[in-house]
Amino acid sequence: MHHTDPHCIFCKIAAGDIPATLAYQDDQCVAFHDIHPKAPVHLLVIPRRHIASLLEVEAADAPLLGHLLAVAARLAREHGLTAGYKTQINTGHAGGQEVFHLHIHVLGQPQ
């Protein structure tokens, strides 16, 4: 069972309790289209387990973080971002984080 936060919107999306346009899901993560896209392709890749931010990550989380990045790369290819794309992780209020559930933004223009 994954640790979730009952008040977290991204935990609710991962659980299927709040609808989202999913791009990918597996037992470790969920990816979906950002509801307020900042680029023609703007996906969010999140772990199913609630991790508030990168500040909470420990060495034991390395396999999960690697998986999230591998999924981000796969989705970028699948969405035509073959010329390149931007990945972004905002951490903490000062880092621009708005939803306190770790997430990787994948942004780009399809070719």
C-alpha positions as CSV (number, residue, x, y, z in Angstrom):
1,M,0.0,0.0,0.0
2,H,1.2,3.5,-0.9
3,H,1.3,6.2,1.7
4,T,-1.1,8.9,0.6
5,D,-2.3,12.2,2.0
6,P,-6.2,12.4,2.1
7,H,-6.0,16.2,1.5
8,C,-3.5,16.1,-1.4
9,I,-5.0,16.7,-4.9
10,F,-2.3,14.7,-6.6
11,C,-2.9,11.8,-4.3
12,K,-6.5,12.0,-5.3
13,I,-5.6,12.1,-9.0
14,A,-3.3,9.1,-8.5
15,A,-6.1,7.2,-6.8
16,G,-8.6,8.0,-9.5
17,D,-10.8,10.0,-7.2
18,I,-10.3,13.2,-9.2
19,P,-10.4,13.0,-13.0
20,A,-7.4,13.9,-15.0
21,T,-6.2,13.3,-18.6
22,L,-3.8,10.5,-17.9
23,A,-0.8,9.9,-20.1
24,Y,0.7,7.0,-18.3
25,Q,0.3,5.0,-15.1
26,D,2.0,2.0,-13.4
27,D,2.3,0.7,-9.9
28,Q,4.8,3.4,-8.9
29,C,3.7,6.6,-10.7
30,V,1.0,8.4,-12.7
31,A,1.5,11.0,-15.4
32,F,-1.2,13.4,-16.6
33,H,-1.6,16.6,-18.7
34,D,-1.3,19.8,-16.7
35,I,-4.7,21.5,-16.4
36,H,-3.0,24.9,-17.0
37,P,-0.4,24.1,-19.6
38,K,2.6,26.4,-20.1
39,A,3.7,24.7,-23.4
40,P,1.9,22.7,-26.2
41,V,2.9,19.6,-24.3
42,H,2.9,19.9,-20.5
43,L,2.8,16.7,-18.5
44,L,3.2,16.1,-14.8
45,V,4.8,12.9,-13.6
46,I,4.1,12.0,-9.9
47,P,4.9,9.2,-7.6
48,R,1.8,7.3,-6.3
49,R,3.4,7.5,-2.8
50,H,3.0,10.9,-1.2
51,I,6.3,12.8,-1.0
52,A,5.7,16.4,-0.3
53,S,8.8,17.7,-2.1
54,L,12.3,16.9,-3.1
55,L,13.3,18.1,0.4
56,E,11.8,14.9,1.8
57,V,13.7,12.5,-0.6
58,E,16.2,10.1,1.0
59,A,18.8,7.8,-0.6
60,A,16.3,4.9,-0.5
61,D,14.1,6.9,-2.9
62,A,16.8,6.8,-5.7
63,P,15.1,3.9,-7.6
64,L,11.8,5.7,-7.6
65,L,13.3,9.0,-8.7
66,G,15.1,7.2,-11.6
67,H,11.8,5.6,-12.6
68,L,10.1,8.9,-12.6
69,L,12.7,10.4,-14.9
70,A,12.6,7.3,-17.2
71,V,8.9,7.7,-17.5
72,A,9.3,11.4,-18.2
73,A,11.7,10.6,-21.1
74,R,9.4,7.9,-22.5
75,L,6.4,10.3,-22.4
76,A,8.5,13.1,-24.1
77,R,9.3,10.7,-26.9
78,E,5.7,9.5,-27.2
79,H,4.5,13.1,-27.3
80,G,6.9,14.2,-30.1
81,L,9.4,16.1,-28.1
82,T,12.3,14.7,-30.1
83,A,14.1,18.0,-30.6
84,G,14.3,18.5,-26.8
85,Y,12.2,19.5,-23.9
86,K,12.4,20.9,-20.4
87,T,12.0,19.0,-17.2
88,Q,11.4,21.0,-14.0
89,I,10.9,20.2,-10.3
90,N,9.9,23.1,-8.1
91,T,10.8,22.6,-4.5
92,G,9.3,24.5,-1.6
93,H,7.5,27.8,-1.5
94,A,10.7,29.7,-2.4
95,G,11.2,27.3,-5.4
96,G,7.8,28.0,-6.8
97,Q,6.1,24.7,-5.7
98,E,2.3,25.1,-5.6
99,V,1.1,21.5,-5.0
100,F,3.1,19.8,-2.2
101,H,3.3,16.4,-3.8
102,L,6.6,15.8,-5.7
103,H,6.1,16.2,-9.4
104,I,8.2,16.5,-12.5
105,H,7.0,18.9,-15.2
106,V,7.7,17.9,-18.8
107,L,7.3,20.8,-21.2
108,G,7.9,21.2,-24.9
109,Q,6.9,21.7,-28.5
110,P,6.3,18.6,-30.6
111,Q,8.3,18.3,-33.8
